[in-house]
């Protein structure tokens, strides 16, 4: 028997199928909150661009991609609209990070105190004491920023640049991983005539190590034709790895000061350029997760988020999430080994899975990591696949960071 369906019945059936497919696709799509909680900032940027997103998420994306004025406006509005909400709490945290990144410690301290009124447990590491110490000095400011070209050096997979501080010349490491401020040893601070404020805060590195820190402020800092005032610094004891460096090199220029350069380029021979003009091109491959700079790295066709750390002298690390993403690679090619990791919290020997080699595309450039070591906890975290260090970047003829375009580019 043949059954003839009416056109109306067939149309209803098609609509029902489409609704089922739409519901399934919608259910499979992660929510903005899920993407945010997973620290997937590039995905969140895309999601916010393709749908009508709440103020908070638009402000969070603006923060992550260094659209500072937009971020401050949207996050402030999100707090005002619902001051006791989860979104307001997160917005306060991002505003604090924004102000620290800009060297605006007075504004950061004000938001910290506001956050503590709503949640007294919101500062478990006593972050406030360090910000309060830095807030004793005026905020970071730029007196002069013009194209600069200085001769630095690349040594032990660190980039050292000549700086003038209080009319004294030093050669310090440029370190995007020093995300809160710069770092200086106690002896270097004393030699430069800096005033140290006791903050007694425990700092933590990506190796799981801890170090007691105090703070100081550089009244003036010059690099070529660039002159900054009131650059915040953390002060650490003269222990490894700082005491392994000669006097005049026991300091690190951190991310807040580096960002004031606007653009930064270094060559394989150590020549450094800053504050030059660029033509914005391409999508961002650099963003911020909290105070951590992240970049996109391609491994075997997969795009992965890595911490972008120009000052990690220990080299590139692969973290637990990488091992979970490539279990067959570790099983077939990996071998158990150990690796000593030296950071500000000291030196620690860690168990690793060593791969003979691994190709990683960073900033459009094919780099080779040989050997490639996969660390377990407490090294790293559960959000990123690893840490991209200077050992990858110096394989290129030149490397460029453009903070206005939020791009990293490496060239042959």
N, C-alpha and C positions, 0 to 999 in steps of 0.2 A: 504494500500500500504506500502510495506517495502522499506526503503531508506537505501542503503548501502554506508557508508562513507569510503573513501580510507584511508589507513594507514597514508598517508601524512597529510590528513585533521585532523585525530584523534591526531596526534603528535602536529600539530599547535594548536589545541584546548587545549591540556594539557599544552603546553608552555604558552599560553595566561592565563590560570587559575593560573599557578605558578607565572607569572609576576604580576597578580592582587593581589595574596596573599602576595608576597614580598613587593609590593608597600604599601599595607595596614599595614603590620608589620612595615615597615620603617617609615611610617607616624605616627604610634602609639608610636614609640620609641623616647623619649625626646632627644634633641640635647645636646652636651657637655655644651654649654652655658646655657641651661635651667637647667641642673643638677647643674652646678656651681652656678648660681644665686639663686637656692633653698637651697644652703649650704648643699647638700647631698654628703658628702665627701666619704663615704664608697661606694656609688653608682658610684661616679665619678672615684674612684680607679678601680672599676670593668670595667667600660666603657673604660677607658684608656688602660687597659690590653687586651681588646678584639678587639681593632681596632687601626688603624694607627692615632694617635692623634697628633695635633700640639704641638710644643715645650711648649707653655704656659701652656696647660692643664697638660702635663707631669710634668712640674715644679711645678704647683700648687699642684698636688697629692703628689709629693716628699716632698713639704713643710708640707702638712697636716699630713704626716706620719713620720715626723722627719728624713727624709733622707737628712740631711742638705747640704752636699757637692753637691749632685745631684741637689737639689733645687736651690742652689746658681748659679750653672753653667747653668742650663736650663733657669731660669728666667732672668739672665743677657743676655743670647743670645736672648731671646724673646724681650727684650728692645732694644738691638742693632739692630735687624732685622727691627723693625718698631717703632721707638721711640715715635711717636705721636699717635699711635693706642690705642684703648681701652685695648687690651691685655697688652701693655706696661704700661699703668696706673695701671692696676691690678697687674702686675708683680712687679712694684715698691712698692706697698702696701705690698705685701707678703714678699718682701726682707726686708722692714722696720721691719715687724713683726719678721722675722727670726733673724735679727741682735739684736733686743730688747730681744728676747727669749734667745739668746746666751750671752747677756750682752755686746754686741759690739756696744756701743752707738755712737762712732765716725762714724762708717760705717752707722748706721741708720740715723744719722744727715745728712750725705752727700746725701743719697738717698732722704730724706725729702726735702732738698733744691733743688735737681734736679726735684722732682715732682712739687714743687711750681713754678718752671720756666715754666713748661708746663701748669699747672692749679693752679693759685693763690688761688682758693677756695678749694683746696684739703686737707686743714688742718683746718676744721671748729671749732674744739675743742682746737685749739692751742696745739696740741700734741707736736709740735716742742719745745715749751718752756721747757717742762719737760725733753725731750731727751737731749736738749742742757744743762740743768742743770746737768744731770748725766754725760754728755760728758766732763765736767770739770775735772773729775777724770779719771784715766786709766781704760781700759776695765776689765771686770770680768776675773779672771784667777784662775787656780787650781795649788796650790803648792804641795798638797799631797792628794791622794785619795786611801785609803785602807779600807779593811773591818772594819766596825765599828758596835758596839753594845752598845746602851745607854738606860738607864731607863727613859722613859718619863711617861706621865700620860694622861689618857683620862678623861676629866672633862667637864660637860655641852656639851657633844657631840663635843668636840674639842680635837685634839691631840697636847699636849704640849711636846716639846723636849728640853733638856738642850743644850745650845750653849754657846760658849765663844767668846765674842766680846771685843776687846781691853783689854784683860786679865780680863774681868768681866763676871760672869756667869749669864745668863738669861734663862728663860723658855718661849719660844715663840711657837705660833701655826704654825703647818705645813699646808699651805693653797694653794692648786692647783688653787683655784679661784682667788688668788692674782696674776693675769697673767702678769702684766706689770713689777712688782718688788715686793719686800717685803714692809711692812707697819710698821711704828713705830710712837708712839705718841710723841708729842713735849716734854713732861716731860721725857720720856724714852730716847729720843735722847740727851737731855741735860745731863742726868745722865751718859750716856755712853761717853760724851765728843765729840759728833759728830758735824760736821759743817753742818749747814742747808743752802741750797741755795734756794732763793725765786724764785719759778716757777709760783705761783699764777694760777694754772690750776684747773679747775673744774673737779673732778672725779665723775663718776656715778656708782652706784651699780645696781644689778639686781632688786631691789625694786623700782627703779625710783628715788631714793634719790641722792643728790649731796653733795659734800664736797670739800672745797678748799684744795689744796695739794701743798706742797713744796717738795724738794728732799734732800737726803743726800746719802753718800756712806760709807759703813762699810769697813774700811781699811783691817781688817782681820775678818774672821768668822771661828770658829772651831766647829765640831761636831764629837766627838770621834777621829778617825784617819784621818779625812778629814779636810783640811785647804784651805779655799778660800780667795781670795783677791778682793777688790773693788766690793763689792756686792751693787748694786743700791737699794735704798729704797725711798718710798714716805713718807712724814711726814704729819700727820694730827693732828688737835687740840685735846686736852684732853676732848673730849665729848663722849657720849655714841656711841658705846659700849665700847670703850677703857677705859674710866674712871671707868667702872664697874670692871676692873681687877686690881689686886695689882701691885705695882711697881715691875719691873723685869719680868712681863708677858704682858706688853703692846706693844707687837710686833708680827709681822707675817712674817714667812719665806715664800717668794713667789716662784712662779713657776720657774723663771730663775735659782735661786739657787738650788731648789729641783732637777731640771733636771741634774745639775752637779753631783748629787749623783749617777746617772746611774741607780741604782736599789734601791728600798725602800720597807721595810716590817715592819708592826707593828702588835703586838698581842693585844688581848683583855685586857691584864694586863698593857698595855702601853709600853712594851719593843719594842724598835725600832732597826732595822738592816738596814744598807746601804752599798752600794758599794760591793755587793756580786755577785758571778757569777751565771748565770742561763742558762738553756738549752732552746733555742728558740723553742717554739712549738705553733702551731695553728696560725690562722689568727689574725691580729690586731683587738682589740675591743676598741682602744683608738686612737684619732686623734685630730688635731687642726683645729678650724675654726677661722681664724684670730689669736688672742692670747688665745681664749677660748679652754680649753681641753674638748673634748666630749667623751662619752662612749656609748656603746650599751646596752640597757635595754630591756628585753623581758616581755611583759604584754599580757596575754591571747593569746600567740602564735605569737604576732606581735613584730617585732624588731623595737625599737624606739631610736632616738638619744637624749641623756640627757647631760646637762652640768655636768661635773665631778668636784665637789667642796668639798674638804675635810675640808674646813674651814668655811662652812656655818652653824654656830651654831643654826640657826633657823630651821634647818632640811630640809628634802626633800620637794620639791614643784612640783606640777603638773601645767602646764601652759595651756594657752588657746588652743593651738594646740592639747593637750591631750583631752580636752573637745570636740573638734570638731571631733576627731577620735573615741570617745566612747560616743556618745550622748545618747544612750539607757541606758548605765550604770549610767550616771548622772541623767537622768530622773527617773529611777526606784529606785536608791539607794541613790541619793544625797539629801542633805538638806542645806539650806542657813545658813551661819555662818559667823563669823569674826575671823581674826587672826592678831595679832600684829607681824610685821616683823621688826627686828632690824638689820641694816647693817651700813656701815660707814657713810651713808647719814642721819642716825638718825632712829627713831622708827616711824612706821606708821601703823595704823589699816586698814586692807584691807578686803573687802568682798570676801568670798570664797564659793565654793560648797564643803561640807564635805561628803566624802564617809566613811562608817564604817571601812573598811579595804581594802587593795589592796596588792596582791602578785606581786613582781617585781623580776626578775632574773637579778642579777648584777654580772658580773665576774664569771658566772657559778654557783652562789649561790642563793638559793631561799630566798628572804627577805620579811618581812611583814611590811607594812606601815599602822599604825593604830592610829588615823584616817588618811585618805589620803585627802589632801586639794587641790582643783583645783582653781588657782588664775586667775583673768582676768588682763588685762593691767592696769597700766603700769608695773606690775611685769612680768619679763621674756621678751620673744620676740616671733616672729611668725615663727621661724625656728626650734626650739627645742621643745620637748614635756614636758620638765621639767628640774629640777635640782636634781641630785642625791647627797645627803648629807651624812655626817658621821653617821647619825642615822641608815642608812642602812648598812654601812660598819662595824660598831662595832657589828653587829649581828653575824658576822663570827668570828671564832677563830683567823684567821690571814688574812691580806690583803696584796697583793704584787703588786707593780707597776714596770714594766720593760720598761724603755723608749727606749731601743734599739729594743725591739720586739713590742713596742707600745701595751702592753697588761696589763690589770688589772685582777687579779685573787683573789677570795675570797674562803676560805676553812672553812669547819665545824670544 
